[in-house]
Amino acid sequence: MRLVTYSHRERSAALGMVVDGRVIDLADIGYNDILRFLEEGGKAVRRAERFAKIAEEGPRFEDVKLHAPVPRPGKFICIGLNYKDHAVESGMEIPELPTVFTKYSNAVCGHGDPIVLPAVSKKVDYEAELAFVIGRRAKNVKAADWGDYVFGYACVHDVSARDYQLATSQWTIGKTFDTFGPMGPALVSKDEVADPHNLRIGFDLNGETLQDSNTKQFVFDIPYLVAYLSTVMTLEPGDVISTGTPPGVGFARKPPVFLKPGDECVVWIEGIGALSNPCIGDD
């Protein structure tokens, strides 16, 4: 199942399911947004699958305007230095515990939306990431039970203003500028992904591949992260956890590569999709 939040003609920010290249409006069966769908869990999935067999043909996927599949996550949690090969390129030791920071809802934008490069930063960097989305309230979850709590996966672009991020020991300020959290193009249910820990992941800048790795390089896998985070906080349906970036980021290159107006960014993940966003200046 691939879920999207989309607009098309008179429909604004609707929840849809992509079937055979068409988008079926799930508001027709009472699901106006992704959070209500996730809160109903298996019941919502079964209703949507039945509805897809009788629904009228919707607009083509390529003709709709895509928003972030989870437009306003209650929590947008990010994990730093979670690829062994990225920790090495950053000159940092492989962490013994997850490095956790956050983005806020102001950072969230969708496929095709512009990344606004702030005038106050000259070192805006790219980071391709796999995110998983919580589908069921989770507290003190055992790692072995992680699959009961994860609904699915999406591409995330963890845009980072390095000059703000690295000015102090706390990273969040450099991570949560407006539009610094592109997400999409769809939320892919976990049953469509055989193994989230063996997916090719990368980033293209203006058609050139600058990141190309595999999620098998995770330091902390998804079962560990669900267990670890849920011992600290209650995870709720619609919470987004972004699992870190592979090597090849701009600040580690020689010379460094930072984003500039006119750049085209594409985060791509095997089996999940490709998230594309242009860069514009902060006029």
N, C-alpha and C positions, 0 to 999 in steps of 0.2 A: 504494500500500500504506500502510495506517495501522496502526501497531503500538502496543499499550498494555501496560503492566504493571498488573495488576488483581487484585482479590480477589473471590470470589463463593462464598458458602456455604463448602464445605470447601476450596476452592482459595484459597491464600494467595500473593500476590505472583507470580502466573503471568504468562507472556508470551502475549499474544493478538494476533490480527489481526482487525480490524473488517471484516466483509463483510456488506453489505446490512443494516446495523443490528444485526448479531449479532457476538458475540465468539467466535472459534474459538481453542481452546486449543492453542498450538504445542508444549507439553510432550509432546503425543501423538506428535510426530515428533522428540523429543529436544532441543527448545530450551526450557530451563527459565528462561532469563533473556536479556535483550537483548544482553549482551556476547558470549555465545557465538554468537548469531545474527549479530551484526555481524562477528565474526571470521571466519565462514564466507562472508560476502559474497554473491556471486551464487549460489553453491550453495544457501545458505539461502533466498534469495528464490525460486528456482525450486522448491525442495521445498515451501515454504509455499504458493505459488500452485497447485501440483498438489494439495496436500492440501486446499485450500479447496474444490475441486470435488467431493470425496468425503466431507468431514468431516460429522459429525452437527451438527445445528443447535445453536449455543451460546446462552448467555444474551443477552438484549437489552442493547445498549450502555448504555442509561440505567439498567439494573438492577445494574450492577457498580460496585464501589468502585475508583476509579482512583488509582493511585500515579503518581509521576513516571515518565515512560517510560524514563528512564535514572536509576534510583534512587540509584546511587552512582558518579557519573562519576569517572574517574581524574583528570581535570582539568576544572575549571569556570572557564573564562576569560571575562572580560568586557571589552568595549571601551567606553571613555568618550568622550563628546563626538563621536559618530560620525554625527550628523545636523547638516547645516549650519544648519538653523533652530533646533535646540536649542542649539548653541554660541552663536548670536546672543542667544537669550533668557537664557543664563547669563552674558552679559557677558564671554565668553572668546573668544579668537581661534580660528579654525578651525585645528586642529592640523596640523602638517606630518608627524607620525608618529603611529601609533595610541597612545592612552593605554590601557595594559593594567593590569588588576587582576584579582583572583581572588575567588571564593567557595569555600567548602569544603563537603564533603558534608553537614555538619550543617545547612546552610541549605536543602537540597533538600526539597521536599514536593510533593504532587500536587494535582490538581484537586479542589476541595472541602475540602481541608485548611485549618484555620485558620492565619492569619498571627498569630503571637503578638507583640504589641507590648510591648517590654521596658519595665519600670518606669523604667529609667535613662535613657531617651530620650524627649524631648517633641517630636521633629521627625522622625517616621518618614514617609517620602515614597514615592511610587509611581513606577514606570518600566516602561512596556510595551516589550517587546523581542522581536525575532525571533532565535532561536538556530539554528545549524546544528550537526549532529552528525557527527563523523568516522566513516567506515565502513571505513577502510583505513589501515594504518600509513603515516605521511607524514613525510618528512624531505627538506628542500631541494627542495620542490616548486615547479615553475614555475607562475606564475599561470595560464597557458593550460591547465594540466592539472588545475585545481582540481576539476572535476567527477568525476574518477576517485577522489577521496578523501572527498567529502562524501556521506553516505548520505541525509540528509534534514533536516527542519526541525520546530521546535516553538515554541510560545509560552513565553516566560519573563517572570516578573515580578521585576525587579531592585529589590526592596524596599531602602530605604536610610535609615539613621539619620543624618540630615544633621549633627546636632550632634557625632556621633562621626566621620563621614566627613571633615568639613571642619576638625576640630580640629588636624590635622597635614597634611603634604603627601602622606601615604600614605592611600589611600581604603579599603583592604581592611577595616579594623576596623569601619567603619560599614556594610559591605555583607554581612557574613557572620554576623550574629546567627542563632540557630536560626529556621528557617522563612522566612528572607529570600530564598529562591530557589525559589518555586513554578514548576513546569514541567509542561507538558502542553497539552491533555488527551491528545494522541497524538503519536507521531513519524511524520511524513508523509514518505514517500520522495520523493526529488527529482524522479522522473519524473512526479509528480502536480502539480508546480509549474512552470508554463511559464517564469516569470522571477521569481526571488526578489528582484530589484532593481526590481520594480514592483508592490509589494503595499501595499494600504491597511492601516494599522496604527493601533490606538488603545487607549484606556483609558477605561472607564466607572466612576464612583464613585457608588454608590447610584442607578444609572440615568441619571446625567448624564455626557455625554461630555466629558472633560477633555483628552484627547489625540486627535488625528486628523491623521495625516500619511501619508507614503508612503515606502517603502524606497528610492525613487529619490533621496531626499535624503541617502543615505549619503555620508560623506566618503571612507571606505575600503570598497570593495566586497568581496564574499566571496572572489573570486580573489586580491585583494591580501592579505587577511588570512591565507588559507591559506599563501601564499608567505612572507609576513613572519614568521608565527609558526613555521612549520616550519624556518626558517633558525636559529631559536634553540633550539627543543625538538622532540623527536620527538612528533608527534601520534599517538595510539593510537585504535583503535576504541572508541567510547563517550565520547570527549572531547566536551565541550559548549562551544561558543563563542557567547556572546551578543553581539549586534552593536550594542548601544547603543539609546538611547531618543530619540523625537522630542520636540518642544516641548510645553509644557503641564503640566510637572511642578509639584508643589505649592509648592516653595520659591521658584519664580520668579513665582508669582502674587501679586497685590496685592488683598486681603491673602493671605498664604500659606495653603495648604491642606495639613494633615497628617492622617495616618490616625488613627482613633480606634476604640475598641471598638464593635462593632455595624456598622461599615462593611462594604459588600459591594464587592469589587473584581473587575473583569472586564478581562482583557487579550484583545483580539481582533485577529486577523490574517486578511486575505482569503486564502481557500484553505487555511488551516492550522487554524483553529478558535477557540474561546473558552475561556479559562482563568479559572475563577471561584474566589475564595477569600474567606471572611469574615475579619474582624479580631476578635481577642479580646484582653483584657488579660492581663498576666503575673501571675496570682494566686499 
